Structures are given as C-alpha cells and as structure tokens.
Amino acid sequence: MAKSKPVYCCDACGARHPKWQGQCPDCGAWNTLTETRAAPDRARQAQYSGRVELTRLDRVETGSVARIESGLGELDRVLGGGLVPGSVVLIGGDPGIGKSTLLLRALANVAARVETCYVSGEESLDQIGLRAQRLGAESAPVSLFAETCVETILARIESKPPAVLVIDSIQTLYSAELQSAPGSVGQLRECAGQLVRFAKARNVTTLLVGHVTKEGTLAGPRVLEHMVDTVLYFESDLGSRFRIVRAVKNRFGAANEMGFFVMTEDGFREVKNPSAIFLAKRSEPVPGSVTLVTREGTRPVLVEVQALVDQSLSQQPRRIAHGFDAQRLGLLLAVLHRHCGVSIGDSDVYANIVGGLRVTETASDLAVALAVLSSFREQPVVDDLVVFGEAGLTGEIRPVPFGEERLSEAAKHGFRRALVPRANRPRRQVGIDATAVDRLSDAVERAF
C-alpha cells in the first residue's frame, strides 16, 4: 500500500501546504510549518479507537477502577493511589536524574502480578540488564525489546497487549508515515497520538519518558501534555541525593502532589517523612530562621525559612528570594515598613526555602516576614514555634486552607507552639498550643 504524501501544517493558523517553507503564506509566521499526514489511515485508526456508542450520562456505569500499585508508595501517592488501567502518564526530568531507574524498579514490582513490557529507544538490552542487576531486579519477568518505530512496537504487542507499557523515550520514536526526523514536532504528535489511541482501546497503562529543555519544561509541542492523562516532573537540586516527583496534571488524582525519594547505590528508596529533610537539628534557635508548615498536594510538609539582612554596599539594595516568588519578598518588606515601623529599605535582603523546595502558596508570607525581622534584629524567634498565614496589604493575617492538618503535622514533629491566623485556630485538641493573631504587628510581638 502506497504511503500518503506528507503535508505541512502551520502551528499558528492551521493552514496546510504541499511543501515546507520558512514562512507561512497565509499568516506570515516564520518556522511554524510542521510535517503531518495528508490522509490518515481511517481503517487503522478505527481499530485503535474502539467502539463508539451513544450513551446517556445517567446510564453510565461508574464502578470503582482497580488501580495497579507500583510497589513504591510515594509514586502511588503522586499518581493518586496507583496506575489506572488505560491511562497515559508522561514523566520528564533532567538527564541522569533517574527516570529510567525509577520506572524499571516500578515495572519489576508490577511484573509479578500483571504482564509488563519495557520498550527502549535509547539503550540496548544489555544496558537495561546491567541496570536491573544493580537494582536487584534481574529475575523480574519483564518483557524487553529495543525499537524506535511506533508502528513496529504496536504491531508486536497487538496480539498480546501488556497491562503496563513503558516507552523510553517518546523523543526517540518515529512514525513511518512521516519523513521528518525523530523528536520533531510532527513525529512527537503522531507517535503520541498512536500510543494514546492504543492505550485507550486496549486498556494498557502506558508510561512515556519525555526529555526536557534547558528551561526545565517538557520538550516538544504543548499538545503533548494535553493528550496524556498525567504529567509528572522529576526534580532535584544539583548534587543532592534527594529526588522529588511532582504531578502538574492528573486526571485521576490531586495535582501538585509530591513524592520524595533518596538515591542510593541500589536504586531509589522512599522518604516516608519528608519534613525531616528540610528541618535542621540545632541545639538552640538562631536569628533569621523560622519553621513553616506548607502544604504540597494533600500532605503538610514542614520546611525551614531562612533570611539574611545585611548592610548594602551599593545604591540599589538587593532583594533575592529562592524557593518562592521574589516579587512577594518586596511586598512583605513594604508591609513590614508600613504597619510595623520596620525600615529595611537600605539593606540587602536574602530569603531562602531550605532544601530546594519550591513553595507556591501564600501561606509562607508570615514565616518569611518573621525570618526577615529576626535577622534584622539579630534576635531568634521563640523555641518550638511553627507559623503559617497570608499577609495582606493592610497588615492583616489572612487564613489558609487545611489549618488543623498543618498543626497536627507540626505536633507530630515535636513542636509545641504555633502562630496562626484567627480563622485557622483549631476547634479541637491537636497537641499544640496555637496562638491566633489578626495583624502582622500582633504576630511580631508574640514571635519574639
């Protein structure tokens, strides 16, 4: 059967052209023409798309879906309880961070219960075997083969589809229907589309490994993240043994959920108590350090907020923040000056979330403000104190969600006192003495 001739579609306006050009004649955009198929094979698409029926919403059977546990509790937490049959998961991360190691370990755990398949487009089978030997999983009944043509992959597993399929990686695959090189926009879109259709029609849980750009985002068209059900990012600080798996999209669980791992010689180990990573063990309090109870996904996490206020040697004082919004630091300094009478305008201010964690919620406002003031006064806050709360422009301390859960987590780690917004004052005993404050000035008086 002859191949259909490729056409070039403009990503900006959608116009189709018979050959590639640097500029789209219709909209004038440059370098937006990507190769695609002129006439897709309807028969082949039909066998992957499954049977289409018209069904009323009140007649849909909503039985519970039996998830497949990966054997790694932190990964299952991020996924929402385990792998959902028929779902497509895209996981990205920096080179060498451990994406292949994590997935091979999870696949070896699952292989004892269901059929699994690992498809490698970057490594040989010998290299995968050496990694499995290092992980102690060389005896796991995992099917392996190295292939980069997506049509060949689907044809090989079509007769006996596995329950869990790993593709390492999506950037190495290519479709024989297109003439562009693997990793191009057209190839990524076509290969991902075929894998998604196959996963939905055959109820195959598919895990795709994706490359990232130098900015840290997944390489390829943005439509790639829209096509899959779950998008995970594998993150780590330079030189750190700790790894964080974060869900930025999840159709079957909570987004922004995080799982913590530590890299060892024999693979990854789960971190059941992530707060211990971010808390320092000191014999006595030090100025510029405040403990914050933040919330990542569905789990409260205790982190240390550090600040340093120093005399500025230039006409433009520096404002540097790591781990949270740098613009928020300038806002908090203005609130401290306006409502607490603390002028730090001629000093350099540095603030940091210890451990490399990125805090995006505004519940860190009170902790950052107290840490800055503690360093400025060279006076530590009271011992065994945790804080959380949002600072308003009028000087009030606003409540944040899940206040009682945050306090319960702090009590488990031995903290006995807390500064919280008045609306977050616990209505039951949580094992911690919570002091409610209405304004930032009140919190300053109670903290020192």
C-alpha positions in Angstrom: 0.0 0.0 0.0 1.5 3.3 -1.0 2.2 5.9 1.7 0.2 9.1 1.7 2.1 12.2 0.8 3.1 14.4 3.7 1.7 17.9 4.0 2.9 20.7 6.2 0.6 22.3 8.7 1.1 25.7 10.2 1.1 25.6 14.0 -0.1 29.3 14.1 -3.1 29.3 11.7 -3.6 25.7 10.8 -3.1 26.2 7.0 -1.9 23.2 5.0 0.8 23.4 2.3 2.2 20.7 0.0 5.9 21.6 0.8 7.9 23.1 3.6 8.6 26.9 3.6 10.3 29.1 6.0 7.3 31.4 6.2 3.6 30.5 6.2 2.0 32.2 3.1 -1.4 32.5 4.9 -0.5 34.1 8.3 3.1 35.2 7.7 4.5 33.3 10.7 8.1 32.1 10.5 9.2 28.5 11.1 5.7 27.2 12.0 5.2 24.6 9.3 5.5 21.0 10.7 5.1 17.8 8.8 1.9 15.8 9.1 0.0 13.2 7.1 -2.4 14.4 4.4 -4.9 11.5 4.7 -4.7 9.3 7.8 -5.4 5.6 7.5 -9.0 5.5 8.8 -9.1 1.7 9.0 -6.0 1.6 11.1 -7.3 4.4 13.4 -10.6 2.7 13.8 -9.2 -0.5 15.3 -7.4 1.6 17.9 -10.2 4.0 18.7 -12.6 1.3 19.9 -16.3 1.1 19.5 -18.2 4.4 19.6 -21.7 4.3 21.1 -24.2 7.0 22.1 -24.8 6.7 25.9 -26.8 8.7 28.3 -25.0 10.1 31.3 -27.4 8.6 33.9 -26.8 5.1 32.4 -23.0 5.2 32.6 -21.7 2.5 34.9 -19.3 4.2 37.4 -17.8 1.2 39.0 -14.6 1.5 41.0 -11.5 1.2 38.9 -8.9 -1.3 40.3 -5.6 0.5 40.3 -2.3 -1.2 39.8 0.0 -0.5 42.7 3.6 0.1 41.6 5.2 -1.1 44.9 6.5 2.4 45.5 4.2 4.2 47.9 5.5 7.7 47.1 4.9 7.1 43.4 1.5 5.7 44.0 0.7 8.8 46.2 1.6 11.1 43.3 -0.5 9.1 40.8 -3.5 9.3 43.1 -3.3 5.7 44.5 -1.7 3.7 41.7 -1.7 3.2 38.0 -5.1 3.5 36.3 -5.7 0.9 33.5 -5.8 2.6 30.1 -4.2 5.8 31.4 -1.2 7.5 29.8 1.5 9.0 32.1 4.2 11.4 30.8 7.2 11.8 33.1 10.0 14.3 32.4 13.2 15.3 34.1 16.8 16.3 33.6 19.2 13.8 32.0 20.6 11.3 34.5 18.1 12.2 37.3 16.8 8.6 37.4 13.7 8.4 35.2 14.6 5.1 33.7 15.8 3.7 37.0 12.5 4.6 38.8 10.3 3.1 36.0 12.3 -0.1 35.8 12.0 -0.6 39.5 8.3 0.0 39.4 7.9 -2.3 36.4 9.8 -5.1 38.2 7.5 -4.7 41.2 4.4 -4.9 39.0 5.6 -7.8 36.8 4.8 -10.4 39.4 1.1 -9.6 39.1 0.4 -8.5 35.5 2.1 -8.6 32.1 4.6 -5.8 31.6 6.7 -4.5 28.7 9.7 -2.1 28.6 10.5 -0.6 25.2 13.8 1.2 24.9 14.8 3.6 22.1 17.9 4.9 23.8 19.6 1.8 25.4 20.4 -1.7 24.4 19.0 -4.7 26.2 22.4 -5.3 27.8 22.4 -1.9 29.3 18.9 -2.4 30.7 20.0 -5.8 32.1 23.0 -4.2 33.9 20.7 -1.6 35.5 18.3 -4.4 36.6 21.2 -6.3 38.1 22.2 -3.2 40.1 18.6 -2.8 41.3 18.3 -6.5 42.2 15.5 -7.0 39.7 17.3 -9.2 37.1 14.9 -12.0 37.8 11.7 -10.0 37.2 9.5 -11.3 34.3 9.6 -8.1 32.3 9.4 -8.3 28.5 12.1 -6.2 26.8 12.8 -5.1 23.3 14.6 -2.2 21.7 12.7 -0.4 18.9 12.1 3.1 17.7 9.4 2.7 15.0 6.0 3.2 16.7 4.1 1.0 14.1 6.5 -1.9 14.8 6.0 -1.5 18.5 2.3 -1.6 18.3 2.3 -4.5 15.8 4.5 -6.5 18.1 2.3 -6.1 21.2 -1.1 -6.1 19.5 -1.7 -9.8 19.7 -1.0 -9.9 23.4 -1.1 -6.4 24.9 0.6 -5.9 28.3 -1.1 -4.4 31.3 1.7 -1.9 31.7 3.9 -0.5 28.9 6.9 1.8 29.3 8.3 3.8 26.4 11.8 5.2 27.0 11.6 7.7 25.5 8.9 9.3 23.3 11.5 11.6 21.6 13.3 8.6 20.1 10.2 7.2 18.4 9.3 7.9 14.8 6.4 7.0 12.5 7.0 5.5 9.1 4.2 7.7 7.7 6.3 10.9 8.2 9.6 11.8 6.7 10.8 14.1 9.4 13.5 13.1 12.0 12.6 11.6 15.4 12.0 14.2 18.0 10.4 16.7 15.6 7.1 18.3 16.4 5.2 16.2 13.8 6.8 12.9 14.9 6.1 13.6 18.6 2.5 14.4 17.9 1.9 11.4 15.6 3.7 8.9 17.8 2.0 10.1 21.0 -1.4 10.0 19.2 -1.0 6.4 18.2 0.2 5.3 21.6 -2.7 7.1 23.3 -5.3 5.5 21.0 -3.8 2.1 21.5 -3.8 2.6 25.3 -7.4 3.6 25.5 -8.7 0.9 23.1 -6.7 -2.0 24.7 -6.8 -0.7 28.3 -3.0 -0.6 28.5 -1.4 1.6 31.2 1.3 3.5 29.2 4.2 5.3 30.8 6.1 7.7 28.5 9.5 9.2 29.3 10.0 12.7 28.0 13.1 14.9 27.5 13.2 18.4 29.0 14.6 21.6 27.6 17.2 23.7 29.3 14.4 25.7 30.9 13.2 22.6 32.6 9.9 22.1 30.6 9.0 19.1 28.6 10.4 19.2 25.1 8.0 19.1 22.1 4.6 20.7 21.4 2.4 21.7 24.2 -0.3 19.5 22.8 1.7 16.5 24.1 0.8 17.4 27.7 -2.8 17.8 26.7 -3.0 14.4 25.1 -1.9 12.4 28.2 -3.8 11.9 31.4 -1.0 12.6 33.9 2.2 14.7 33.7 4.9 14.1 36.3 8.2 16.1 36.7 11.3 14.5 38.3 13.2 17.3 40.2 16.4 17.5 42.2 18.9 20.1 43.3 22.4 19.9 41.8 24.5 17.4 43.9 21.6 16.4 46.1 20.7 12.7 46.7 17.0 13.6 47.1 14.6 13.4 44.3 11.1 14.9 44.1 8.3 13.6 41.8 5.7 16.3 41.3 2.3 15.9 39.5 1.4 19.0 37.5 -1.5 17.3 35.8 -3.5 14.3 37.0 -7.0 13.3 35.8 -7.2 10.6 38.4 -5.8 12.3 41.5 -4.7 15.5 43.1 -2.5 17.9 41.1 0.7 19.3 42.7 1.1 16.1 44.8 4.7 15.3 45.6 6.6 12.1 46.3 10.1 12.1 47.9 12.9 9.6 47.1 16.6 9.3 48.0 19.1 7.9 45.5 21.2 5.1 46.8 23.6 2.6 45.2 20.9 0.0 44.7 18.2 2.4 43.3 15.6 4.7 44.9 14.3 4.5 48.4 11.2 6.2 49.6 11.2 9.0 52.1 8.3 8.5 54.4 9.0 11.6 56.5 9.9 14.4 54.0 9.8 17.1 56.8 13.0 15.6 58.2 14.8 16.6 55.0 14.0 20.3 55.3 14.4 20.8 59.1 17.7 21.5 60.7 18.8 19.9 64.0 20.1 22.7 66.2 20.8 22.8 69.9 19.5 26.4 70.2 17.5 28.8 68.0 19.4 31.1 65.6 18.3 34.5 64.2 16.8 34.5 60.7 15.3 31.0 60.9 11.5 30.3 61.1 9.7 26.9 60.6 6.8 27.0 58.1 4.1 24.4 57.7 3.3 24.4 54.0 1.1 22.0 52.0 2.2 20.1 48.9 -0.7 18.4 47.3 -2.6 16.5 50.0 0.3 16.4 52.5 1.6 19.0 55.0 5.3 19.5 55.0 7.5 21.3 57.5 10.3 23.5 55.9 12.8 25.9 57.3 12.6 29.5 56.0 15.9 31.4 56.4 16.6 35.1 55.8 19.6 37.3 55.9 19.5 41.1 56.2 22.9 42.8 55.6 24.1 46.3 55.0 24.0 47.2 51.4 27.3 48.3 49.7 25.5 49.7 46.6 23.0 52.3 45.9 20.4 49.7 44.8 19.8 47.2 47.7 19.4 43.6 46.5 16.2 41.6 47.0 16.9 37.9 46.3 14.4 35.0 47.1 15.0 31.3 46.4 12.1 28.9 46.7 9.2 31.3 46.5 8.1 34.4 44.4 10.8 37.1 44.5 8.1 39.8 44.0 6.4 38.6 47.1 9.5 39.5 49.1 9.3 43.1 48.1 5.7 43.2 49.0 6.3 41.8 52.5 9.1 44.4 53.1 6.6 47.2 52.3 4.0 45.7 54.7 6.6 45.5 57.5 7.6 49.1 56.9 4.1 50.5 56.7 2.4 48.5 59.5 5.2 47.5 61.8 7.5 50.5 61.5 10.5 48.4 60.4 12.6 50.1 57.7 14.9 47.8 55.8 15.0 49.8 52.6 18.8 50.5 52.7 19.8 46.8 53.4 20.3 43.8 51.2 17.7 41.1 51.9 18.1 37.4 51.1 15.4 34.8 51.7 15.6 31.1 51.1 13.4 27.9 51.5 15.9 25.3 52.8 16.2 22.0 50.9 15.4 23.3 47.4 11.6 23.0 47.8 9.5 25.5 45.8 6.6 26.9 47.8 4.0 28.5 45.6 1.2 29.2 48.2 0.9 32.5 50.1 0.8 30.7 53.4 4.6 31.4 53.6 4.1 35.1 54.0 4.1 35.2 57.8 7.2 32.9 58.0 9.2 35.0 55.5 8.3 38.2 57.3 9.3 36.9 60.7 12.5 35.4 59.4 13.5 38.8 57.8 12.7 40.6 61.0 14.6 38.1 63.1 17.7 38.6 61.0 17.3 42.3 61.1 17.0 42.4 64.9 19.6 39.6 65.3 17.1 38.0 67.7 15.8 34.5 67.2 12.1 33.7 67.4 10.8 31.6 70.4 11.7 28.0 70.5 9.5 25.2 69.2 7.4 27.6 67.1 5.8 27.0 63.7 3.9 29.6 61.7 1.8 29.9 58.6 -0.5 32.6 57.2 -1.0 35.1 54.4 -0.1 38.7 54.9 -2.5 41.3 53.4 -1.5 44.7 52.2 -3.5 46.3 55.0 -1.4 44.4 57.6 -3.9 41.7 58.4 -3.1 38.0 58.6 -5.4 36.0 56.4 -6.4 32.3 56.8 -5.1 29.5 54.6 -6.7 26.1 53.8 -6.3 23.0 56.0 -5.2 24.7 59.2 -5.8 21.8 61.5 -4.0 19.3 59.3 -0.9 21.6 59.3 -1.0 21.9 63.1 -1.4 18.1 63.6 1.7 17.5 61.4 3.7 20.1 63.4 2.7 18.4 66.6 4.0 15.0 65.3 7.5 16.5 64.9 7.6 17.9 68.5 6.6 21.5 68.0 4.5 22.8 70.9 3.6 26.4 69.8 2.2 27.9 66.7 1.3 31.3 65.3 -1.8 31.0 63.0 -4.5 33.3 61.6 -7.5 33.6 63.8 -9.7 31.8 61.4 -7.3 28.9 61.5 -7.5 28.5 65.2 -8.2 24.7 65.9 -11.6 23.8 67.2 -10.3 20.5 68.8 -7.2 19.4 70.5 -4.4 18.9 68.1 -1.5 18.6 70.6 -0.1 22.1 70.0 -0.7 25.5 71.6 -2.0 27.6 68.8 -1.9 31.4 69.2 -4.3 33.2 66.9 -3.3 36.6 65.5 -5.2 39.2 63.5 -2.5 41.5 62.3 1.2 41.3 61.4 2.1 43.6 64.3 0.5 41.2 66.7 2.4 38.2 65.3 5.7 40.2 65.7 5.0 40.7 69.4 4.1 37.1 70.0 7.0 35.6 68.0 9.8 37.4 69.9 
